[in-house]
C-alpha cells in the first residue's frame, strides 16, 4: 500500500513539474526528452523510465502512440488507503 502511495506521489510531482519548466504538455516528443533528462538524473526511477519509453513510442503510421491511448484510468483505492493511513497515524501524506 505504501509503495502505491509513493507511486501516486511521484506521478503527481511529475505532472506538476513540467509546466514549471515551461515545457509543453501537448508534444509527446518534447515530453519524451523531459522524462529522458529526469531519468538520467536524481529522478531516475522505474515510473519515469516507463513514462519516457511510452512517450517515445511511435505507432505504425509514425504518429506518437501515446496520442492513441485513452485518457482514462481506474483506481483500486490504494491511493485513498494511503491517505487514510497517513491521517490515522498522523504522518503527512505529501
N, CA, C and O atoms as a GROMACS GRO file, in nm:
protein
  376
    1UNK      N    1   0.083  -0.119   0.000
    1UNK     CA    2   0.000   0.000   0.000
    1UNK      C    3   0.087   0.125   0.000
    1UNK      O    4   0.062   0.217  -0.077
    2UNK      N    5   0.188   0.129   0.084
    2UNK     CA    6   0.274   0.246   0.090
    2UNK      C    7   0.346   0.266  -0.043
    2UNK      O    8   0.363   0.378  -0.089
    3UNK      N    9   0.388   0.156  -0.103
    3UNK     CA   10   0.454   0.162  -0.234
    3UNK      C   11   0.364   0.234  -0.335
    3UNK      O   12   0.411   0.322  -0.408
    4UNK      N   13   0.236   0.197  -0.340
    4UNK     CA   14   0.143   0.260  -0.434
    4UNK      C   15   0.125   0.408  -0.403
    4UNK      O   16   0.115   0.490  -0.494
    5UNK      N   17   0.121   0.442  -0.275
    5UNK     CA   18   0.110   0.583  -0.236
    5UNK      C   19   0.230   0.663  -0.285
    5UNK      O   20   0.216   0.776  -0.330
    6UNK      N   21   0.348   0.603  -0.277
    6UNK     CA   22   0.469   0.669  -0.326
    6UNK      C   23   0.461   0.688  -0.477
    6UNK      O   24   0.499   0.793  -0.529
    7UNK      N   25   0.412   0.587  -0.548
    7UNK     CA   26   0.396   0.599  -0.693
    7UNK      C   27   0.298   0.711  -0.728
    7UNK      O   28   0.323   0.789  -0.820
    8UNK      N   29   0.186   0.720  -0.656
    8UNK     CA   30   0.091   0.828  -0.682
    8UNK      C   31   0.158   0.964  -0.661
    8UNK      O   32   0.138   1.056  -0.740
    9UNK      N   33   0.236   0.974  -0.556
    9UNK     CA   34   0.307   1.099  -0.528
    9UNK      C   35   0.406   1.133  -0.638
    9UNK      O   36   0.418   1.249  -0.678
   10UNK      N   37   0.477   1.033  -0.687
   10UNK     CA   38   0.573   1.056  -0.795
   10UNK      C   39   0.503   1.101  -0.923
   10UNK      O   40   0.550   1.192  -0.992
   11UNK      N   41   0.391   1.039  -0.954
   11UNK     CA   42   0.314   1.079  -1.072
   11UNK      C   43   0.263   1.222  -1.057
   11UNK      O   44   0.268   1.301  -1.152
   12UNK      N   45   0.214   1.256  -0.940
   12UNK     CA   46   0.164   1.390  -0.915
   12UNK      C   47   0.275   1.493  -0.926
   12UNK      O   48   0.256   1.600  -0.985
   13UNK      N   49   0.392   1.463  -0.871
   13UNK     CA   50   0.505   1.555  -0.879
   13UNK      C   51   0.548   1.576  -1.023
   13UNK      O   52   0.580   1.689  -1.063
   14UNK      N   53   0.550   1.470  -1.102
   14UNK     CA   54   0.588   1.481  -1.243
   14UNK      C   55   0.488   1.569  -1.317
   14UNK      O   56   0.527   1.654  -1.397
   15UNK      N   57   0.361   1.550  -1.290
   15UNK     CA   58   0.257   1.628  -1.358
   15UNK      C   59   0.267   1.776  -1.325
   15UNK      O   60   0.235   1.860  -1.408
   16UNK      N   61   0.312   1.807  -1.205
   16UNK     CA   62   0.324   1.948  -1.165
   16UNK      C   63   0.452   2.012  -1.215
   16UNK      O   64   0.458   2.134  -1.233
   17UNK      N   65   0.555   1.933  -1.236
   17UNK     CA   66   0.687   1.989  -1.266
   17UNK      C   67   0.702   2.035  -1.411
   17UNK      O   68   0.767   2.137  -1.435
   18UNK      N   69   0.645   1.965  -1.507
   18UNK     CA   70   0.664   2.002  -1.647
   18UNK      C   71   0.618   2.144  -1.676
   18UNK      O   72   0.693   2.220  -1.739
   19UNK      N   73   0.497   2.185  -1.633
   19UNK     CA   74   0.458   2.324  -1.660
   19UNK      C   75   0.552   2.426  -1.594
   19UNK      O   76   0.572   2.535  -1.647
   20UNK      N   77   0.609   2.391  -1.479
   20UNK     CA   78   0.703   2.481  -1.412
   20UNK      C   79   0.828   2.504  -1.494
   20UNK      O   80   0.892   2.609  -1.484
   21UNK      N   81   0.864   2.407  -1.576
   21UNK     CA   82   0.982   2.419  -1.661
   21UNK      C   83   0.951   2.491  -1.792
   21UNK      O   84   1.040   2.510  -1.874
   22UNK      N   85   0.826   2.530  -1.811
   22UNK     CA   86   0.787   2.599  -1.933
   22UNK      C   87   0.783   2.508  -2.054
   22UNK      O   88   0.792   2.554  -2.168
   23UNK      N   89   0.770   2.380  -2.031
   23UNK     CA   90   0.766   2.283  -2.141
   23UNK      C   91   0.621   2.251  -2.175
   23UNK      O   92   0.535   2.252  -2.087
   24UNK      N   93   0.594   2.222  -2.302
   24UNK     CA   94   0.456   2.190  -2.342
   24UNK      C   95   0.415   2.049  -2.303
   24UNK      O   96   0.495   1.955  -2.313
   25UNK      N   97   0.292   2.034  -2.260
   25UNK     CA   98   0.236   1.902  -2.229
   25UNK      C   99   0.182   1.834  -2.355
   25UNK      O  100   0.162   1.713  -2.355
   26UNK      N  101   0.159   1.910  -2.461
   26UNK     CA  102   0.090   1.855  -2.577
   26UNK      C  103   0.184   1.800  -2.684
   26UNK      O  104   0.137   1.759  -2.791
   27UNK      N  105   0.313   1.796  -2.659
   27UNK     CA  106   0.408   1.746  -2.757
   27UNK      C  107   0.480   1.623  -2.699
   27UNK      O  108   0.573   1.637  -2.620
   28UNK      N  109   0.436   1.502  -2.739
   28UNK     CA  110   0.496   1.381  -2.683
   28UNK      C  111   0.647   1.372  -2.703
   28UNK      O  112   0.718   1.320  -2.617
   29UNK      N  113   0.698   1.423  -2.815
   29UNK     CA  114   0.843   1.418  -2.838
   29UNK      C  115   0.917   1.507  -2.738
   29UNK      O  116   1.022   1.468  -2.687
   30UNK      N  117   0.864   1.624  -2.711
   30UNK     CA  118   0.925   1.714  -2.612
   30UNK      C  119   0.915   1.653  -2.472
   30UNK      O  120   1.010   1.659  -2.394
   31UNK      N  121   0.799   1.596  -2.440
   31UNK     CA  122   0.781   1.532  -2.310
   31UNK      C  123   0.875   1.413  -2.294
   31UNK      O  124   0.927   1.388  -2.186
   32UNK      N  125   0.896   1.339  -2.403
   32UNK     CA  126   0.991   1.227  -2.400
   32UNK      C  127   1.129   1.278  -2.360
   32UNK      O  128   1.198   1.214  -2.279
   33UNK      N  129   1.170   1.390  -2.416
   33UNK     CA  130   1.301   1.447  -2.383
   33UNK      C  131   1.308   1.490  -2.236
   33UNK      O  132   1.410   1.472  -2.171
   34UNK      N  133   1.198   1.547  -2.184
   34UNK     CA  134   1.194   1.587  -2.043
   34UNK      C  135   1.214   1.465  -1.953
   34UNK      O  136   1.299   1.467  -1.863
   35UNK      N  137   1.138   1.360  -1.978
   35UNK     CA  138   1.148   1.240  -1.895
   35UNK      C  139   1.284   1.171  -1.914
   35UNK      O  140   1.335   1.108  -1.821
   36UNK      N  141   1.342   1.182  -2.032
   36UNK     CA  142   1.475   1.127  -2.057
   36UNK      C  143   1.578   1.200  -1.970
   36UNK      O  144   1.665   1.136  -1.910
   37UNK      N  145   1.568   1.333  -1.964
   37UNK     CA  146   1.658   1.412  -1.878
   37UNK      C  147   1.639   1.374  -1.732
   37UNK      O  148   1.736   1.353  -1.659
   38UNK      N  149   1.515   1.366  -1.689
   38UNK     CA  150   1.487   1.332  -1.549
   38UNK      C  151   1.542   1.195  -1.514
   38UNK      O  152   1.599   1.176  -1.407
   39UNK      N  153   1.524   1.098  -1.605
   39UNK     CA  154   1.567   0.962  -1.576
   39UNK      C  155   1.720   0.951  -1.571
   39UNK      O  156   1.773   0.856  -1.514
   40UNK      N  157   1.790   1.045  -1.631
   40UNK     CA  158   1.936   1.044  -1.628
   40UNK      C  159   1.991   1.110  -1.501
   40UNK      O  160   2.112   1.106  -1.477
   41UNK      N  161   1.903   1.170  -1.421
   41UNK     CA  162   1.948   1.240  -1.301
   41UNK      C  163   1.893   1.179  -1.174
   41UNK      O  164   1.868   1.059  -1.166
   42UNK      N  165   1.874   1.265  -1.074
   42UNK     CA  166   1.830   1.216  -0.943
   42UNK      C  167   1.685   1.167  -0.942
   42UNK      O  168   1.643   1.104  -0.846
   43UNK      N  169   1.610   1.196  -1.046
   43UNK     CA  170   1.471   1.149  -1.054
   43UNK      C  171   1.462   1.010  -1.118
   43UNK      O  172   1.352   0.962  -1.145
   44UNK      N  173   1.575   0.948  -1.142
   44UNK     CA  174   1.580   0.815  -1.202
   44UNK      C  175   1.491   0.718  -1.124
   44UNK      O  176   1.512   0.695  -1.005
   45UNK      N  177   1.391   0.663  -1.192
   45UNK     CA  178   1.302   0.566  -1.129
   45UNK      C  179   1.233   0.485  -1.238
   45UNK      O  180   1.235   0.522  -1.356
   46UNK      N  181   1.174   0.377  -1.197
   46UNK     CA  182   1.104   0.291  -1.293
   46UNK      C  183   0.987   0.365  -1.358
   46UNK      O  184   0.967   0.354  -1.479
   47UNK      N  185   0.911   0.441  -1.281
   47UNK     CA  186   0.796   0.512  -1.339
   47UNK      C  187   0.840   0.618  -1.439
   47UNK      O  188   0.778   0.635  -1.544
   48UNK      N  189   0.947   0.690  -1.407
   48UNK     CA  190   0.999   0.791  -1.501
   48UNK      C  191   1.049   0.720  -1.627
   48UNK      O  192   1.029   0.769  -1.739
   49UNK      N  193   1.115   0.606  -1.609
   49UNK     CA  194   1.168   0.530  -1.723
   49UNK      C  195   1.057   0.482  -1.816
   49UNK      O  196   1.067   0.499  -1.937
   50UNK      N  197   0.952   0.421  -1.760
   50UNK     CA  198   0.847   0.369  -1.849
   50UNK      C  199   0.764   0.482  -1.910
   50UNK      O  200   0.712   0.467  -2.021
   51UNK      N  201   0.753   0.594  -1.839
   51UNK     CA  202   0.684   0.710  -1.898
   51UNK      C  203   0.765   0.763  -2.015
   51UNK      O  204   0.709   0.793  -2.121
   52UNK      N  205   0.896   0.774  -1.996
   52UNK     CA  206   0.985   0.817  -2.105
   52UNK      C  207   0.968   0.725  -2.226
   52UNK      O  208   0.956   0.771  -2.339
   53UNK      N  209   0.966   0.594  -2.200
   53UNK     CA  210   0.959   0.497  -2.309
   53UNK      C  211   0.828   0.508  -2.386
   53UNK      O  212   0.828   0.508  -2.509
   54UNK      N  213   0.715   0.517  -2.316
   54UNK     CA  214   0.587   0.523  -2.388
   54UNK      C  215   0.573   0.654  -2.463
   54UNK      O  216   0.511   0.658  -2.570
   55UNK      N  217   0.629   0.763  -2.410
   55UNK     CA  218   0.623   0.891  -2.482
   55UNK      C  219   0.706   0.887  -2.610
   55UNK      O  220   0.680   0.964  -2.702
   56UNK      N  221   0.805   0.799  -2.616
   56UNK     CA  222   0.890   0.789  -2.735
   56UNK      C  223   0.841   0.688  -2.837
   56UNK      O  224   0.894   0.684  -2.949
   57UNK      N  225   0.742   0.607  -2.802
   57UNK     CA  226   0.692   0.505  -2.895
   57UNK      C  227   0.610   0.568  -3.007
   57UNK      O  228   0.533   0.662  -2.986
   58UNK      N  229   0.629   0.514  -3.127
   58UNK     CA  230   0.554   0.559  -3.244
   58UNK      C  231   0.464   0.445  -3.291
   58UNK      O  232   0.500   0.328  -3.281
   59UNK      N  233   0.347   0.481  -3.342
   59UNK     CA  234   0.256   0.383  -3.399
   59UNK      C  235   0.308   0.344  -3.539
   59UNK      O  236   0.406   0.401  -3.587
   60UNK      N  237   0.244   0.248  -3.601
   60UNK     CA  238   0.286   0.203  -3.734
   60UNK      C  239   0.285   0.315  -3.836
   60UNK      O  240   0.363   0.312  -3.931
   61UNK      N  241   0.198   0.414  -3.817
   61UNK     CA  242   0.192   0.525  -3.912
   61UNK      C  243   0.291   0.638  -3.876
   61UNK      O  244   0.292   0.743  -3.942
   62UNK      N  245   0.373   0.617  -3.773
   62UNK     CA  246   0.474   0.715  -3.735
   62UNK      C  247   0.428   0.820  -3.636
   62UNK      O  248   0.507   0.904  -3.592
   63UNK      N  249   0.301   0.817  -3.601
   63UNK     CA  250   0.249   0.914  -3.504
   63UNK      C  251   0.273   0.864  -3.361
   63UNK      O  252   0.286   0.744  -3.339
   64UNK      N  253   0.280   0.956  -3.265
   64UNK     CA  254   0.303   0.915  -3.126
   64UNK      C  255   0.193   0.820  -3.077
   64UNK      O  256   0.074   0.851  -3.085
   65UNK      N  257   0.234   0.706  -3.026
   65UNK     CA  258   0.138   0.607  -2.975
   65UNK      C  259   0.057   0.662  -2.859
   65UNK      O  260  -0.060   0.629  -2.844
   66UNK      N  261   0.119   0.746  -2.776
   66UNK     CA  262   0.050   0.800  -2.658
   66UNK      C  263  -0.075   0.880  -2.696
   66UNK      O  264  -0.169   0.889  -2.616
   67UNK      N  265  -0.076   0.937  -2.815
   67UNK     CA  266  -0.194   1.013  -2.858
   67UNK      C  267  -0.314   0.923  -2.887
   67UNK      O  268  -0.426   0.971  -2.899
   68UNK      N  269  -0.289   0.792  -2.899
   68UNK     CA  270  -0.397   0.699  -2.929
   68UNK      C  271  -0.443   0.620  -2.806
   68UNK      O  272  -0.534   0.538  -2.815
   69UNK      N  273  -0.381   0.646  -2.693
   69UNK     CA  274  -0.418   0.579  -2.568
   69UNK      C  275  -0.530   0.658  -2.503
   69UNK      O  276  -0.521   0.780  -2.490
   70UNK      N  277  -0.636   0.589  -2.462
   70UNK     CA  278  -0.748   0.656  -2.399
   70UNK      C  279  -0.704   0.730  -2.273
   70UNK      O  280  -0.622   0.680  -2.196
   71UNK      N  281  -0.758   0.847  -2.253
   71UNK     CA  282  -0.724   0.930  -2.138
   71UNK      C  283  -0.817   0.895  -2.021
   71UNK      O  284  -0.893   0.979  -1.973
   72UNK      N  285  -0.808   0.771  -1.977
   72UNK     CA  286  -0.889   0.726  -1.865
   72UNK      C  287  -0.803   0.638  -1.775
   72UNK      O  288  -0.702   0.582  -1.818
   73UNK      N  289  -0.844   0.628  -1.652
   73UNK     CA  290  -0.772   0.542  -1.558
   73UNK      C  291  -0.869   0.495  -1.452
   73UNK      O  292  -0.960   0.567  -1.411
   74UNK      N  293  -0.849   0.374  -1.410
   74UNK     CA  294  -0.927   0.322  -1.298
   74UNK      C  295  -0.846   0.339  -1.171
   74UNK      O  296  -0.728   0.376  -1.175
   75UNK      N  297  -0.907   0.312  -1.062
   75UNK     CA  298  -0.832   0.315  -0.937
   75UNK      C  299  -0.883   0.207  -0.846
   75UNK      O  300  -1.002   0.178  -0.841
   76UNK      N  301  -0.788   0.148  -0.775
   76UNK     CA  302  -0.820   0.035  -0.687
   76UNK      C  303  -0.841   0.080  -0.543
   76UNK      O  304  -0.879   0.001  -0.458
   77UNK      N  305  -0.816   0.206  -0.516
   77UNK     CA  306  -0.834   0.257  -0.381
   77UNK      C  307  -0.707   0.268  -0.301
   77UNK      O  308  -0.710   0.317  -0.188
   78UNK      N  309  -0.594   0.224  -0.357
   78UNK     CA  310  -0.471   0.226  -0.278
   78UNK      C  311  -0.423   0.366  -0.246
   78UNK      O  312  -0.365   0.389  -0.140
   79UNK      N  313  -0.445   0.461  -0.337
   79UNK     CA  314  -0.410   0.598  -0.307
   79UNK      C  315  -0.492   0.653  -0.191
   79UNK      O  316  -0.440   0.721  -0.102
   80UNK      N  317  -0.621   0.622  -0.192
   80UNK     CA  318  -0.710   0.663  -0.084
   80UNK      C  319  -0.669   0.597   0.047
   80UNK      O  320  -0.667   0.662   0.152
   81UNK      N  321  -0.637   0.468   0.042
   81UNK     CA  322  -0.594   0.399   0.164
   81UNK      C  323  -0.467   0.461   0.221
   81UNK      O  324  -0.452   0.470   0.343
   82UNK      N  325  -0.377   0.503   0.133
   82UNK     CA  326  -0.252   0.565   0.179
   82UNK      C  327  -0.282   0.693   0.255
   82UNK      O  328  -0.225   0.718   0.361
   83UNK      N  329  -0.373   0.774   0.202
   83UNK     CA  330  -0.409   0.900   0.268
   83UNK      C  331  -0.478   0.872   0.401
   83UNK      O  332  -0.449   0.937   0.501
   84UNK      N  333  -0.569   0.777   0.403
   84UNK     CA  334  -0.639   0.743   0.528
   84UNK      C  335  -0.539   0.693   0.633
   84UNK      O  336  -0.546   0.735   0.748
   85UNK      N  337  -0.448   0.606   0.593
   85UNK     CA  338  -0.345   0.557   0.688
   85UNK      C  339  -0.257   0.671   0.736
   85UNK      O  340  -0.222   0.677   0.854
   86UNK      N  341  -0.223   0.760   0.646
   86UNK     CA  342  -0.141   0.875   0.683
   86UNK      C  343  -0.211   0.960   0.789
   86UNK      O  344  -0.149   1.005   0.885
   87UNK      N  345  -0.341   0.981   0.770
   87UNK     CA  346  -0.417   1.060   0.866
   87UNK      C  347  -0.431   0.985   0.999
   87UNK      O  348  -0.419   1.044   1.106
   88UNK      N  349  -0.457   0.855   0.991
   88UNK     CA  350  -0.475   0.774   1.112
   88UNK      C  351  -0.349   0.776   1.198
   88UNK      O  352  -0.358   0.787   1.321
   89UNK      N  353  -0.233   0.766   1.135
   89UNK     CA  354  -0.107   0.759   1.208
   89UNK      C  355  -0.039   0.895   1.221
   89UNK      O  356   0.073   0.905   1.272
   90UNK      N  357  -0.106   1.000   1.175
   90UNK     CA  358  -0.056   1.138   1.185
   90UNK      C  359   0.075   1.159   1.110
   90UNK      O  360   0.162   1.232   1.157
   91UNK      N  361   0.089   1.094   0.995
   91UNK     CA  362   0.204   1.116   0.907
   91UNK      C  363   0.158   1.202   0.789
   91UNK      O  364   0.051   1.178   0.734
   92UNK      N  365   0.237   1.301   0.751
   92UNK     CA  366   0.198   1.381   0.634
   92UNK      C  367   0.196   1.295   0.509
   92UNK      O  368   0.282   1.209   0.492
   93UNK      N  369   0.098   1.316   0.423
   93UNK     CA  370   0.086   1.236   0.301
   93UNK      C  371   0.145   1.307   0.179
   93UNK      O  372   0.132   1.257   0.067
   94UNK      N  373   0.207   1.419   0.198
   94UNK     CA  374   0.269   1.487   0.084
   94UNK      C  375   0.408   1.531   0.116
   94UNK      O  376   0.475   1.590   0.032
   0.00000   0.00000   0.00000
